């Protein structure tokens, strides 16, 4: 079974400012295969299945709360493909059932294989070993970013996105902004909101697109996966005001930074700004588990 094309709504975020802010609700694609992960996997999966492998098998990599791991497991279940997740951190092997992301992945039929952080860092050696073990398997990198993923992000752009002046997305591994940058209209400005402190991101994105029509703005708020009290307050207030849930690692931080920039008059008057909600809402449960242990306010 192939992944189908899906139309996603664009909604306005009413701010009473001198600019217009909108959001493309990629989080509504699928309750389990959410946001940009769906489009990153779109061509990877469909082209792989066209080859009709005898034993379809998808292998990928991720951490304890990886949206990508969750999405690949759900794709495997829906497309009847065996899935294997290579999970960073052997210490999780005996307690993964307490982790909502990994428990979800296993429930979808994904086999979890835990490796040490040292083994995980040497992706070249790890990948070579997996390719020998599973010669017919589709190997998708951590975060899902490869050439097919960048092409899949093109599906997030359509006639309805052409008239916006600014296109905004959170940036982790760079695949989503690369696709937007590569396939957007010539007049559009692309802004990536970095949630990870990675000085090599600009180079990685350029290598995927051969374009320089994007800017990167830090919105890590202290580092990847770090959740400050101000992030929680913003996410909860945003949901109360607009009825749109945000997760705290990617879209939540992006939207907080976008609205800060609007308040600082970063965008010219009458600008039309489109932000992409890249899903990942499954991560809220895991984040709340950590926040609860720290006796902090939870994400509603």
N, C-alpha and C positions, 0 to 999 in steps of 0.2 A: 504494500500500500504506500503510495507516494504522499508527500505533504502537499495539500492544496493551497492555491493562492487565496488570500483573505483580504477583504476591504476593511480598513481601520478608520474609525471616526476621528475628526479633529474638533476639539472643544475650546471655547474661549475661556480664559482665566480673567475675570473682570477685576481690574485694579484701580480704575479711575485715575490713570496716569496719562502722560502725553505720548505713550506708546501702546500698541496692542499686543497682548501676550496670548498665545495659543499652545495647546498641547495635543500631540498625536498619541492616542491611547494604545500604543503597541502592547500594553499589558493585557488588553482585552482579547488578544489573538486566541488564546487557549488557556484554560485554567491551570494547565500543568506545563505546557511548552510555551513559555511566556516571553513576550517582547522581542528584543533583537536576537535572542538565542534561536528563536524559530527561523528567522531569516538567515542567520549564520549557518544553520544546518540545512536550509532549504535545498540548495544545489548539491551540497555534500552528500546528502541522503539520496536525493532523486537520481543524480548521476551514478551513484554507486549501485542503486537497485537496477538501473537500466543495463548494467553489465551482467545481471542475473548470476551473482555468485551462488555456488552450491550451498554454502553454509554462511549466510549473511551474518556479519559480526561487526560491531562498532566498538572501538576502544578509545577512551579519552582519559584526561588527567584533571585533577582538581583537589582543592582543599576541603576541609571539614564542612563548610557551609556554602560550597560552590553552587551558584545558580546554574552553571554549565553542566555539572554532574547531574543535577536534578532534571534539567531539560533533556539531556541525552538519554537518561533512563526512561523518561516518559515517551520520547520518540521511539526508543527500542520497543517499548510495550505496544505502542499504537501501530508501528510498522512491522511488527513481528520479526525484529532483529535482535539477536543476542547482544547484550551489552556488557562491557567490562570497564569498571572504573578504577583507575590507578590513583589511590588516595595518598596524599602527602601526610606522613606522620604515623609510624608504626605503633605509637602509643594509643592510637584510636582503635586498634584492632579488638580490644576487649571491652570497649564501651561505646561502640558505634550505635548501638540500639537506643542510647539516650540522646543521640543527635538526630533532630527531626529531618534534616536534609538527607543524611545517609540512610536513615530508616525508610524514608520515602523512596529513595533510589532502589534499595533492596526490595521493597514491596513491589516495585515496577519490574522486578526480575533482573536488575543489574547485579552482576557478581562484583564484589568489592575486594580489591587486592591492596593491602597496605604496604607501603615501602618507607624506608628511612628517608629523612630529609636530604641526606647526602646522595642517596640513590636517585631521589626525585630531581635534584638539581642537574644531574647528568642525563638530560633528556635524550641526547644523541645515542648514548649507550643503551638506555632504557628502551627507546623506540626500536633500535636495531634488534634487540632481544625479542621484543613483542612481535615484530614482523616475521621473525623466524618461527616463532611459536604459533602465530596465526597468519599464515601467508595470504589468506583471502580476506582478511579483515580490513575495514576502513579505520584508519588511525586519524583522529581529529585532535589537534593540539589543545593545550590548556586555554580556556577561554573561547575556543572555537575559531580563532582567527587564522585564516589562510586565504588563498586566492579565491576559492569558491565561496567562502564566507563573505568576503568583500563584495563579490558579485551579487550575493543574496541580499545584502543590505540595500541594493538598488531597488528592491521591491518595496522599501519603505517610502520611496519617492514616487509621486504620481502627479497628475494634472493639478490636484488640489494643493500640492506643496510648492508649486512653481512661483506663486506670487509673493512668497514671504521674502523679507530682506535678510533675515538671520535664521540659520538653522543651528540648533543647539543640542548637544548630546553629552552624556557622561562618558568619560574615557577611562578604560581599564587597560586592556591589551592593545587597543587602537583599531580593531577591526571595524567597528561601527562608524567611527568618524572617517575612516579611510573610504568606506563605501559611500558615505554621504558626500565627502569631498570629491570623490571621483566622478559621481553621477549627478551632482546638483547642477543648477543653471549657472551660467557664467556670471550673472549679476549678484548671486547670492553669497553672503558671508557665512562661513562655517566656523562655529566656536566649539571647541572641545573642553569640557570641564574635567580636569584630571582629578581622579580620586586616589591616585597612587603616586608616590614620589619616585618617578622614573625619568631620569634625564635623557634616556635614549628614545623616548616615545616619539618625539618629532621626527627623528631619523627613520624609525620603524614605519610611521605613517607615510612618510614621503616614499619609501621603498615600495609600499603597497599601491601608491596612487600616481607617483611621479608628478604630483601637484603640490603647490604651495599656497593654496587658497583657503588655508585654515589657520586659526589661532588657538593656542592652548592657554587656559587659565586655571590656576591652582584652586581646587575646591576640595582638597583632602581633609581640611579641618583637623590637622594633626597627624595624618597618616592613614594608609589603607586599613579599613575595618575599624578605625577609631570612631567612637560615637560620643559626642559631647552632649551635655544637657541642652545646649542651644539647638542642636540638631533634632533632639526629641521634641522640644517645644515647637519648633517650626513644623515638623511633620504632623504632629497632632493638630496644630492650629490649621494647617493647610487642609487636612481631611475634614475638619469641622466646617470650614468656610466653603469648600468646593466639592466635597464629597468624593475626593480622589485620594486613595491610599498611596503612600510613597514608602519605599524601603530606605534604610538609613545608610547604605553603602554607596549607591550610585545616583538614582534619580532624586532622592531626597536632598542630597548635598548639592546637586546641580541646581535644583529649583531654588534652594536657599540662596545660592550665589547669584543666580540670574536676577532674583528680586532685589538683592543688595545692589547689583549693578544698575538696575532700573532706578532705584532710589538715588543713586549717585550720578544719574544722567549720563551713563556710559553710552546708551543708545541714542542716536539722533531722534529728534521729535518726529512723531508719526511713523516710526519704524514698526514693521510687522514681524514679530518674533515667534518662531515655532520651536517648541521644545519636544523632544521625543521621549516618551515614557517607555523605558526599556525593560519594564517588568521586574522580575526578581522578587516579587512579593512573598515568595515562599521563605525568603531569608528573614522575615520579620519574627517568625517564631523562634528561630535560633538566636536572634539578637535579644529578644525578650528574656530568654533563658539566662543569657550572660548578664543582662541588666538586673534581673531579679536576684542573682547571686551577689550583685554589688549593692543591693538595696536601693536601686535607683528607679525613677519613674519609667513606666513601660510605654511602648509604642501602641497606640490604640488601633 
